[in-house]
Amino acid sequence: MAPIKDYPQRYALTGELHARPFPSFKAPSKVVFLAIKQPEGAAARDRSKDREHLLALLDHYGAPRPDAEATHYYGEMGKYWLKWEQHTELVTYTVFSQALSERPFDPDAFDVFPDYWLDAAPGGRISSALLRLMPRPETDAEIATHLRDWFVPESIAVGSVLDDAAVIATDFRIDPAGHLRVAIFADKETGARRTGRIVQRLCEIEMYKSASMLGFDMVRQIGPKLNELDGKLTDLMAQMRGPSALAEDTLHGLLDISVELETLSVKTAFRFGATGAYQAIVGERISALREERFMGRQGFHEFMMRRYEPAMRTVKSTENRLQNMSARAIRASELLRTRVDVERSAQNQKILASMDKRADLQLRLQRTVEGLSVVAISYYAVSLAGYLLYPVAEMVGVSKGVLLALVTLPVVAAVWMMVRRLRKHLD
């Protein structure tokens, strides 16, 4: 029996599910995370520049290069391990090291990226983080001491994750060196793969949180314009109620508003859609951590609910507002079209009434002309009949005047009957 032929992309699609493995390492370790994004058109960027930037970093450390079409990379880079990934809008670099400096969250850890290499980045830094992975202390009081020293108390989020496999903490603030600080206290029984999954999810939470906030920034930019268009649209709809409002003026104003709303919809469609997707990923990554409250402090989920979710709801409400305004503009155009149709129908009725009046006048004129026509035709007919009957009048001894008087009435009656029959035939 001949083997069945495989679909051409079967193995490639299956391999994609396993192409981005979680890193594997144990405490103590440090992690440096960097996310780069182009300011404009990041989704349609030239991705070859991302790869060239990666190759420059690998060449700096003499590390092996990835495949030509690779969209992700994980391998040894000198005394470090590098995980590189291309995303729809971002490029991320995650560097792992087993060496843990005595100074917590030492800014020098970011020196793993050379200055000249950072200057040549194809975009700007949208996020960077320093993660400190430590063995969990014997008592929770020691953890509390570290948290008090490392983070801002009113913003700190702490939680025990993955069935108490580790305690994670951050304040989601940018420190003086420009990085987010994340502390991980891993239990001694926690395996290297589980530790790697925790680190990976924390990096993804920070990355997608930062990317989703771009939607909030766009909302603040278009907010004044939406308020202006909303006021104009409301005024136009109020003017449509007045009997003196000209449909032509309203139509021009409505077209201008509709064009501006459609332009805003096109410009914001991708960003609002991406924000919704990033928000969903942030929620999924936090849920995957199976977080539990630690020492009565707020956790990641509670922090997001209080600080992050309001911003995302603002983005969603602005998206809905833009859609509602577009729908209002469409309804206004339909109402305006209805008003124009009614006015046109009234004008048509007036035209038809005028045509009826004109036809009535024409009919009266026609009847008047018919009467005159009978007289005129009768005049010529009597004259012709007179010429024909003059010889007979001399023979019978009747004068011409008497003859014409006798002929006139029969001729007029005959002409009238002929015109009447002709008009009935035409009708």
Buried (B, 14 or more C-beta within 10 A) or exposed (E): EEEEEEEEEEEEEEEEEEEEEBBBBBBBBBBBBBBBBBEEEBEEBEEEBBBEBBBBBBEBBEBEEBEEEEBBBBEEBBEBBBBBBBBEBBBBBBBBBBEBEEEBBBEEBBEBBEEEBBEEBBBEBBBBBBBBBBEBBEEBEEBBEBBEEBBEEEEBBBBBBBEBBBBBBBBBEEBEBEBBBBBBBBBEEBEBBBBBBBBBBBBBBBBBBBBBBBBBEBBEEBEEEBEEBBEBBEEBBEBBEEEEBEBEEBBEBBEEBBEBBEEBBEEBEBBBEBBBBBBEBBBEBBEBBEBEEBEEBBBBBBBBEEEBBEBBEBBBEBBEBBEEBBEBBEEBBEBBEEBBEEEEEEEEEEEEEEEEEEEEEEEEEEEEEBEEBBEEBBBEBBEEBBEEBEEEBEEEEBEEEEBBEEBBEEBBEEBBEEBEEEEEEEE
